[in-house]
Amino acid sequence: MTLTTEATEPLQLGGPQLAQRRNLVTEIPGPRSRALTARKTAAVARGVGVTLPIYVQAAGGGVVLDIDGNTLIDLGSGIAVTGVGNAAPAVVAAVTHQVAQFTHTCFTITGYEGYVEVAELLNSLTPGSHEKRSALFNSGAEAVENAVKIARYFTGKQAVVAFDHAYHGRTNLTMALTAKSMPYKSGFGPFAGEVYRAPMSYPFRDGDLAGPEAARRAISQIEKQIGAANLAAVIIEPILGEGGFIVPAPGFLPAIAAWCRENGVVFIADEVQTGFARTGSLFASEHEGVVPDLIVTAKGIAGGLPLSAVTGRAEIMDAAHVGGLGGTYGGNPIACAAAVASIRSYQDDGLIERARQIETVLRDELQAIARVDRRVGDVRGRGAMVAIELVDPETNEPDAALTSRVAQAAHADGVILLTCGTYGNVIRFLPPLTISDELLRDGIAVVRKALATS
Ligand SMILES: *Cc1c(COP(=O)(O)O)cnc(C)c1O
């Protein structure tokens, strides 16, 4: 085995003190990254794909430094995870302190305060003033699975409704909930039973159908095809993530939530991607005053450490018997320390307001591009979760090939840029909330140039 990075080089620390500018010193990927890609191909399962094959040595603020010495602008936050910034000093301090005390006990064997503190924070900060409980897990998918378990136990019913374009994870139950076949489901069946799909509100592609109308369409289908008497839960992302940053028309979410309340169905908001200041409020449900029965969180919760949660009404959360929920690592003490520091940072460091400022910059710049380039069919999103949908301007047909060319050109020019969407034709902007306006504008300029030449 060879070491790619020479041990004689000083250790480069990340965090906001990294030079905050795009700087390419080799082609992308550079020679050291290419050597690691060769090792990766020989050692890592092919199914674990890589969007941008650079290998990272440090990250922070709004940049990622690779092992070839290139500094790239981060417009992905590791998929909406490092909202507080990579190697955020408060997170580093909390983790360093905790890791030197103890690394694991298994909370269901012997407890510790960090877990309880994260639960208290989630209970007080998630929408609604009712009494709540939380349970902690490791990943978004694991939390989604547990939300469904809890809803089924509480209601004594089995069916679950998810929506078109939904993404809820890659485990067996969450693959069933996820809509898109390639790459998430194809060949991986059979999938879990009692999962049904309802039509989503997608203003750009459903002729601007009003929210309440779109909700009536979904509810009618649910009533006819499943029936509330059999339905345990409806699960929905308040703004769809992987499915294309689709913001449902106003009134859609409140109408679905109200129908659930009137029919004894648990309304689950999957805020794994939208949670923690990302959309310009602490949780995206707040934009329309929706109070979910259960809310699922992960990604932005702990500054990059693996942690997820289900938070919700005490009577629902407390229904399951002792020992029915848990897992070896769920609510790991180091991840909990990171979460407490991260959640405080979102509130105390003005990151909710910062997400709104980022939205203003993104919207201004992207709408200016859309005015001169008709292939940009739609600019949408909230806060630091904004996307453009690329289409054939004559037919509005999705243009996935263009989208992929734009992303690759941006990567080559030093910008970490992600795509998404059922049709693969959406470019999404998910910068860390610690990015500067200057870096953000430079990143968008790279995308503008990539679009103009693609
Ligand atoms: C990423 C994501 C998940 C799955 O989270 P993992 O931590 O990858 O398991 C679930 N729901 C939504 C909305 C997501 O964006």
The ligand as a Gaussian input file, in Angstrom:
#p B3LYP/6-31G(d) Opt

LIG

0 1
 C      -30.900000      12.379000       1.961000
 C      -32.319000      12.176000       2.259000
 C      -32.791000      11.040000       2.927000
 C      -31.888000       9.885000       3.293000
 O      -30.896000      10.264000       4.200000
 P      -29.599000       9.330000       4.374000
 O      -28.882000       9.939000       5.539000
 O      -28.841000       9.428000       3.085000
 O      -30.090000       7.959000       4.641000
 C      -34.139000      10.975000       3.246000
 N      -34.975000      11.966000       2.922000
 C      -34.569000      13.073000       2.278000
 C      -35.550000      14.147000       1.970000
 C      -33.227000      13.212000       1.915000
 O      -32.831000      14.306000       1.248000

